Amino acid sequence: MPTGTIALFNVGPGSKGPENPGPGPGSGPLANVTAVWGYVGTTTVEGGLAGLSNPPTQTTSPLFSCGVYGQGEGAPGVVGANTFVIPSLIPDASGDGVVGFGTNGVRGYGTTNGVLGTSTSGAGVSGTSSGADGVYGESTSNQHAGVYGINNSTSAGTGGWGVYGSSKGCDGVHGECQSSQHAGVSGINTAGGYGIYAQSVNQSIKGSPAGTAGIFLGDVEIQGDITSVNNIKNIQGNVKVTGTLTALVDVVLGSDCAEDFDIVSPTEIDPGTVMVLTDSGALEPSQDAYDKKVAGVISGAGDYRPGLILGRCESSQERMPLALVGKVYCKVDADPAPIGVGDLLTTSARAGFGMKATDSAQAFGAVIGKALKPLRAGQGMIPILVALQ
């Protein structure tokens, strides 16, 4: 009893005929009508086509009324192509309801859904391409998305995403925006959870160290609170806070506490220069030994950086940070007297330099701080502990 593949086309109209008259589903001449009904499948053949086992007939009712109904057993119910397709080039489509070939494999128009795909186990709509987008969506409405994804499951899980993107050689999800008023990627949570969640597992993001969850190549504006469960570190740009910055534990800063001052000097001032006050309240390099107008040392020399800068504001004059407290590198002159660790320092006659304070009477009110490293002769830059007195 051999088997064979049969194909019956134009089997219709598909109604049960006048033997079951009357309105309602499953009866009457318009019940489950199909203009064209095609069937492809394997059936038992014994003694030729006359022995077909239960093939569809003209009076067999389709599942529902439609323009074209295709039923396939082990093959697509409907295949559409606008060019000749070599059968061997057709991919395995034994489980597909519709297969299309051409510039557009399948094109659908409708007032509700152009193409509607529904599945109880696999993908509702699946797109695959070796030379273009797998699935492409476009909308000209300012109220609707080009591609819209939703998952209606309310149970917790690890795979119930509304939209999922994965790539082995590029970004998993890439978003671009050509409007100055909107974001390239926007995340909103209406139930109190995270708007955007980022995690990196043992891999680099665009050249950043492994494990970096996110990287921002431009300015970052935060209009809410920042909560850090662990440490915030390696910020290489500027952070501007317009509200209150509250630290409940430690705040680790740089080497000194500095304040910005206006500078009045015809020459360029280097970090480490000893500065004194002028009558206007601005600063200039020291010129005299034991000058009681000494204010501090310009911060930023060597590998010391100010941990806190006060008084930063716009000014018509040049402004520089002056170290008031803490460690800072300072220009010193050891020719008047060798400098040892712990020696008190004051202004020298060499412009912008400090020296060892050997006269305690003159040094009162003119001390810059204490030397943290020695300098036996000549001029150099040594770290000092600023302690004005």
C-alpha positions in Angstrom: 0.0 0.0 0.0 2.2 2.9 -1.2 1.9 6.5 -0.1 2.0 9.6 -2.3 1.6 13.4 -2.2 -1.5 14.9 -3.6 -2.3 18.5 -4.3 -5.9 19.6 -4.8 -6.5 23.2 -5.8 -9.7 25.2 -6.5 -11.7 22.8 -4.3 -14.6 25.0 -3.4 -16.8 26.8 -2.7 -16.1 24.9 0.5 -19.6 25.1 1.9 -21.5 22.1 3.1 -24.1 22.8 0.4 -27.8 23.0 0.5 -28.2 19.8 2.3 -27.6 21.8 5.5 -29.5 25.0 5.0 -30.1 27.6 7.6 -28.2 30.5 9.2 -25.4 30.2 11.7 -21.9 28.7 11.7 -21.5 25.3 10.0 -24.7 25.5 8.0 -26.1 27.3 4.9 -24.5 28.1 1.5 -22.4 30.8 3.1 -21.0 28.8 6.0 -17.2 28.6 6.1 -16.9 29.7 2.5 -13.5 29.8 0.8 -13.0 31.1 -2.7 -9.8 29.0 -3.3 -8.9 26.1 -1.2 -5.5 24.3 -1.6 -4.4 21.2 0.1 -1.0 19.5 0.1 -0.4 16.4 2.1 0.6 12.7 2.1 -2.3 10.2 1.8 -2.7 6.5 1.2 -2.9 5.6 -2.4 -4.2 2.2 -3.5 -5.1 1.5 -7.0 -4.4 5.1 -8.2 -6.2 8.3 -7.3 -9.5 6.4 -6.9 -8.1 5.0 -3.8 -7.3 8.2 -2.0 -7.9 8.0 1.7 -10.1 10.9 2.9 -8.9 13.6 0.6 -10.7 17.0 0.8 -13.8 17.3 -1.4 -15.8 20.1 -2.9 -18.3 19.9 0.0 -15.7 19.7 2.7 -16.0 22.7 5.0 -12.8 24.8 5.7 -12.1 26.0 9.3 -13.4 29.5 8.6 -14.5 31.7 5.8 -11.6 33.4 3.9 -10.4 34.4 0.4 -7.8 31.7 0.2 -7.4 28.8 2.5 -4.3 26.6 2.5 -3.8 23.4 4.4 -0.5 21.5 4.5 0.5 18.3 6.1 4.3 18.4 6.3 4.5 21.3 3.9 3.5 25.0 3.8 -0.2 25.5 3.2 0.4 28.5 1.0 3.6 29.5 -0.9 3.9 32.7 -2.9 6.7 33.7 -5.2 7.0 36.4 -7.9 10.0 34.7 -9.6 10.7 31.0 -10.4 12.2 29.4 -7.4 14.3 26.2 -7.7 12.7 23.8 -5.2 16.1 22.8 -3.8 16.8 26.4 -2.8 13.6 26.6 -0.7 14.5 26.3 2.9 12.8 23.7 5.1 9.4 25.1 5.6 7.5 22.1 6.7 6.0 23.8 9.7 5.2 27.1 8.1 1.6 28.2 7.3 2.7 30.8 4.7 6.0 31.0 2.8 6.8 33.9 0.5 9.6 34.7 -2.0 10.5 37.8 -3.9 11.4 41.4 -3.2 8.9 41.3 -0.5 8.2 37.8 0.6 4.9 38.6 2.1 3.2 42.0 2.0 0.0 42.7 3.9 -2.4 45.7 4.0 -5.2 46.2 6.4 -7.0 48.8 8.4 -6.0 47.1 11.7 -3.1 44.7 11.0 -1.3 44.5 7.8 0.1 41.2 8.8 -1.0 39.3 11.9 1.0 36.4 13.2 -0.2 34.1 16.0 1.4 31.1 17.5 0.8 28.9 20.5 4.4 27.7 20.9 6.8 29.4 18.5 7.2 33.0 17.3 4.2 34.9 16.2 6.2 36.6 13.5 9.8 35.4 12.6 12.1 37.2 10.2 15.4 36.1 8.9 17.7 37.8 6.4 21.3 37.2 5.3 21.7 40.6 3.7 19.3 43.1 5.4 17.2 43.5 8.4 15.5 40.4 9.8 12.4 42.3 10.7 11.8 45.9 9.6 9.1 48.2 10.9 8.2 51.7 9.9 5.4 54.1 11.0 4.6 57.6 9.8 2.3 58.3 12.7 3.6 60.4 15.6 1.4 58.3 18.0 2.7 54.9 17.1 6.0 53.0 17.1 7.8 51.6 14.2 8.2 48.3 16.1 6.1 47.6 19.2 6.6 44.7 21.5 4.6 43.7 24.6 4.6 40.8 26.9 1.4 40.3 28.9 2.7 37.8 31.4 2.4 39.1 35.0 4.4 36.3 36.6 8.1 36.7 37.4 10.6 35.2 35.1 13.9 35.7 33.2 12.6 35.7 29.7 9.4 37.7 29.6 10.8 40.8 27.8 8.7 43.2 25.8 11.5 43.6 23.3 14.6 41.4 23.2 17.8 42.2 21.2 20.9 40.0 21.0 24.1 40.4 18.8 27.4 38.5 18.7 29.3 41.3 17.0 27.6 44.6 17.9 25.2 46.2 20.4 22.4 44.0 21.6 20.0 47.0 21.3 20.9 50.2 19.4 18.8 53.3 19.4 19.4 56.6 17.5 17.3 59.8 17.6 17.4 62.7 15.3 15.4 65.0 17.6 17.1 67.4 20.1 14.2 67.0 22.5 14.2 63.2 22.8 16.6 60.4 23.8 18.3 57.7 21.7 17.1 55.1 24.2 14.4 55.9 26.7 13.4 53.6 29.6 10.3 54.3 31.8 9.0 52.1 34.6 5.5 52.9 35.8 5.5 50.4 38.7 8.4 51.8 40.8 11.2 49.6 39.4 14.2 50.6 37.4 13.8 52.8 34.3 17.0 51.5 32.9 19.0 48.5 34.2 22.6 47.9 32.9 24.9 45.0 33.8 28.2 43.8 32.4 29.4 40.2 33.0 33.1 39.8 32.5 33.3 41.8 29.3 34.4 45.2 28.1 32.1 48.0 26.8 33.6 50.1 24.1 37.1 49.9 25.5 36.2 50.3 29.2 37.5 48.0 31.9 35.8 44.6 32.2 32.7 44.7 34.3 31.7 48.3 33.4 27.9 48.4 33.4 27.7 51.7 31.5 29.7 54.5 29.9 28.7 58.0 29.1 30.7 59.9 26.5 29.0 63.3 27.1 27.6 65.3 30.0 25.3 63.5 32.5 22.4 65.4 34.0 20.7 63.9 37.1 17.5 65.5 38.4 17.0 63.0 41.3 19.1 61.5 44.0 22.2 59.3 43.5 22.4 56.3 45.7 25.6 54.2 45.7 25.5 50.8 47.4 29.2 50.4 46.9 31.9 52.9 46.0 31.7 55.5 43.3 35.2 55.7 41.7 37.1 56.6 38.6 35.1 59.6 37.5 37.3 61.3 35.0 35.2 64.3 34.2 33.4 67.0 36.1 30.5 66.5 38.4 28.2 69.5 39.0 25.7 69.3 42.0 23.1 72.1 42.2 21.5 70.6 45.3 22.8 69.3 48.6 25.5 66.6 48.6 25.2 64.5 51.8 27.7 61.9 52.8 26.7 59.5 55.6 30.1 57.8 55.7 33.6 58.9 54.4 34.4 61.5 51.8 37.8 60.9 50.3 39.2 64.0 48.7 42.6 65.1 47.2 45.6 66.6 49.0 44.5 70.1 50.0 41.7 72.5 50.6 41.9 75.4 48.2 40.0 78.5 47.3 39.9 80.4 44.1 41.4 83.9 44.1 41.7 86.7 41.5 45.3 86.9 40.3 47.0 90.3 39.5 50.4 89.6 38.0 52.0 90.6 34.6 53.7 87.1 34.5 52.3 83.6 34.3 51.9 81.9 37.7 52.9 78.3 38.1 51.4 75.9 40.6 53.7 75.8 43.7 54.2 79.6 43.7 54.0 81.3 47.1 51.3 84.1 47.0 50.6 87.2 49.0 47.5 89.4 49.3 47.3 92.8 47.5 45.3 95.8 48.7 42.4 94.8 46.5 42.2 91.3 48.0 43.7 89.7 44.9 46.9 87.7 44.9 50.4 88.2 43.5 53.7 86.3 43.9 55.6 87.0 47.1 58.6 89.4 46.8 59.9 90.0 50.3 61.2 87.8 53.1 58.9 87.3 56.2 55.9 88.9 54.4 52.9 88.9 56.8 50.6 89.2 53.8 51.3 85.6 52.8 48.1 83.8 51.9 49.2 80.3 50.7 50.6 78.3 47.8 49.1 77.9 44.3 47.6 74.3 44.3 48.2 71.6 41.7 52.0 71.1 41.5 53.5 67.7 41.3 51.1 64.8 41.9 49.1 66.6 44.5 45.6 67.9 43.5 43.1 70.0 45.5 40.5 67.9 47.2 38.2 70.8 47.7 38.0 74.2 45.9 36.0 77.0 47.4 34.9 80.3 45.9 34.7 79.1 42.3 32.8 81.7 40.2 33.1 83.8 37.1 35.4 86.8 37.1 36.8 89.3 34.7 40.3 88.5 36.1 42.3 85.3 36.0 41.5 83.1 39.0 43.6 80.2 40.5 43.1 77.8 43.4 45.2 78.7 46.5 46.0 75.9 49.0 44.9 77.0 52.4 45.1 73.7 54.3 46.7 70.4 53.6 49.7 69.1 51.5 50.9 70.9 48.5 54.1 71.2 46.5 55.9 74.5 47.1 58.8 76.3 45.5 61.5 76.8 48.1 65.0 78.4 48.2 67.6 76.6 50.4 70.4 79.1 49.8 69.6 81.3 52.8 69.5 78.2 55.0 69.2 74.4 54.5 65.7 73.1 54.8 65.0 70.0 56.9 61.8 68.0 57.5 59.6 69.8 60.0 61.2 73.2 59.5 58.8 76.2 59.4 58.7 78.0 56.1 58.1 81.6 55.3 58.4 83.9 52.2 61.8 84.6 50.7 63.3 87.5 48.8 63.2 85.3 45.7 59.8 86.0 44.0 57.2 83.3 44.6 59.6 81.1 46.7 59.5 80.1 50.4 62.5 79.6 52.7 63.3 78.3 56.2 62.1 80.7 58.9 65.2 81.2 61.1 64.1 84.4 62.8 61.1 83.5 65.0 60.3 87.1 65.8 59.9 88.0 62.1 58.2 84.7 61.3 55.3 85.3 63.6 52.3 85.9 61.2 54.4 85.0 58.1 54.6 81.2 58.4 53.4 79.3 55.3 53.7 75.8 56.8 56.1 72.9 57.5 58.5 71.1 55.2 57.8 67.4 54.5 61.0 66.8 52.7 64.5 68.3 53.0 66.4 70.5 50.5 70.0 71.2 51.5 70.9 73.9 48.9 69.6 75.7 45.8 66.0 76.0 44.7 63.5 73.2 44.2 60.0 72.0 44.7 59.2 70.1 47.9 56.0 68.9 49.6 54.9 71.0 52.5 52.0 71.0 55.0 50.2 74.3 54.7 49.5 75.8 58.1 49.3 79.5 58.0 50.3 81.3 61.3 
